[in-house]
Amino acid sequence: MPPNPRQATAYYAFTVFASSAILLVLEIVAGRLIAPYVGASLYTWTSIIGVILGGLSLGNWLGGRLADRGAGPVTAGVVLLLSGLAALAILWVLTLVAPLLQASRLGLLSISFLFVATLFFLPALGLGVITPLLTTLALALDARTGQVVGRMHALAALGSILGTFVTGYWLVQQFGSRVIVLGSGVVLIMLAVPLLARRGRFALLGATVGAVVLVAVARANNGLTSPCDVESAYFCIRVVDDSQAAPWGEARTLVLDHLVHGINHRQEPRLLVAPYVQLIDELIGQSLDTGAGEAFFYAGGGAYTLPRALRADHPRATHVVAELDPAVTLTAEAALFLDPDGLEILHQDARVALWHQPASHFDSVISDVFHDLSVPYHLLTQEYFSLAHSRLKPGGLLVMNVVDAWPDAHLVASVLDTLRSVFTNADAWLEEAPAGGLRHTFVLAASDSPLPEGRITARRGLPRRWQPVGMRLAAVARGDRELLRDDYVPVERLLAPLLLTEMGR
C-alpha cells in the first residue's frame, strides 16, 4: 500500500467503488446465468436480490468486527483475493449443482433459491466485508469523519449504479455472462495486490495458481461453454434441430432460456407442430371472414411460427408483429426459415405497439408472449383487453396461450373472467383430456361474435382435437379468482401450484 496517507485513502476509496460495482455486475449476471435452468421470473429475481443482500449484510457485519479487532490492509487484500477466487469458482460450482437440482423434485422457487445461494452467496459475503473495513482504515488516516464516511458510502452507491447499468446495457450483450464472471474474478484479485504490500507478489502468484486451477476445472466440466447460441439483453437464445417432431421434412426449435418457444418447419410453414399453436390457427381460421383488407396483430414474435403460417394463408393481409428482442428476430431469420418480407416487425413492447395502431383495424390480435412462468402481467389485464378490443374490427378475435395447472387453473379462470368483462364471449381449450396435477398450455379466445362450441377438430395438419374447458373452470373457487387490473395482477399467487411444486419445471 502507498505510504502516503492521501494515496492510501484514495486507493481505499477506489477499491470500495470497484468492488461495489463488481458485486452488482455479478447480481445482474446471476439472472442470465441461471435462466437456462430455471427461467426468469419474479421468484428467480427475488432469490437473486435476497441472497446478494443477505451475503452483503453478513459481510458488512464481519467487516466491522474485523476492523474493531485491528484488521489492516493485508486482511482486506486477503478478502478480495478470496472473493475473486469465489467468483471464478461460480462456473465450476454451476456444473456441480445444476445436474443435482434439475434431477431433484423441488419446486421452482426452491431451486431458484438454491442455485443463487450456492453460486453467489460467498462472493457477496466477501465483497460485503470490504466497505466497512476500508472505511475504518481511511478514518485512521483522515480526521474528517463525516466526509470520509459520506464519501465511502457515496462511492459504494455509485459503483453499484455503474455496475448495474454497464452490465445490463452493454457487458452481457458484448461479452456474455461467463466472460463477465471470469473478468470479475480477475479484477478482484488485481485489486487485492496493492493492499498486500510486500506479500503482494507471493499472494498474486498463489491467487494466479488458484485461478488457473479453478478455470481449468470449470473448462473440463464445460463450465466455460455457454448453452446459448446468442445471449441477448433479454434471453439465452438457442436453436436446435427438432425434425423428429415433424412427420416429414426439416424442423427447428427456438429455445429461449430453458423453454421451447416455437417449432418451425422449413418446407411447410403451415405445418404447426406445437398443439396450442395449431389450435390458435384453427380458431383464427374458423372466425375469419376471408376477404380484402385482412389484418393481424401478433403480440410476440418468438420463432415467428404463426406469422409464417398465416402469411402463407393470407399473403395480401397486413401482418404486424411486436417482438421485444431484436436478437430473437435475427435468430429467426438466420436459423428458423423466417423471410421477413410481408411482415411489419416492431421491436417494442406489445402493449405499446398495439396502442399506436389504428382503431377497429385488425381481424385478430394474437398473444404468444408467455415465456414459461415469467408472465408479462400487463398483457393480462382488463385495460389491455380493452385496448385490444378497441383495435379489433367488430366481431374480431383475441386469442392467446396461458400456462397453468389442472384442475386448479386459477390464473386461467381469472383471465377468463377478465376477458368476459370486456368481450361478449370467451372460452378456453386444451388438447388432451386433463389429468390432475399436471401443467398444461391453455388456449383462450374472446370475441363479440360467437365462438366455436364443443370440440374442435383440426381441419389440416396433424390430426388433433381440442376440448373446451371454460365451463369446467367455473368450478374454481370464486374466492381464488381475481379480476385482473393494471394495479392488481397477482400472477405469482395464482400460479402458486406451479411455482411451489415440480409441476412448474
Buried (B, 14 or more C-beta within 10 A) or exposed (E): BEEEEEEBBEBBBBBBBBBBBBBBBBBBBBBBBBBBBBBBBBBBBBBBBEBBEBBBEBBBEBBBEBBEEEBBBBBBBBBBBBBBBBBBBBBBBBBEBBEEBBEEEBBBBBBBBBBBBBBBBBBBBBBBBBBBBBBBBBBEBBEEEEEBBEBBBEBBEBBBEBBBEBBBEEBBBEBBBBBBBBBBBBBBBBBBBBBBBEBBEEBBEEBEEBBEBBBEBBBEBEBBEBBBBBBBBBBBBBBEEBBEBBEEEEBBBBBBBBBBBBBBBBEBBBBBBBBBBBBBBBBBEEBBEEEEEBBBBBBBBBBBBBBBBBBEBBEEBBBBBBBBBEBBBBBBBEBBBBEEEBBEBBBEBBBEBBEEBEEEBBBBBBBBBBBBBBBBBBBBBBBBBBBBBBBBBEEBBBBBBBBBBBBBBBBBBBBBBBBBBBBEBBBBBBBEEBEEEEBBBBBBBBBBEEBBEEEBEBEEBEEBEBBBBBEBBEEBEEEEBBEBBEEEBBBBEBBBBBBBBBBBB
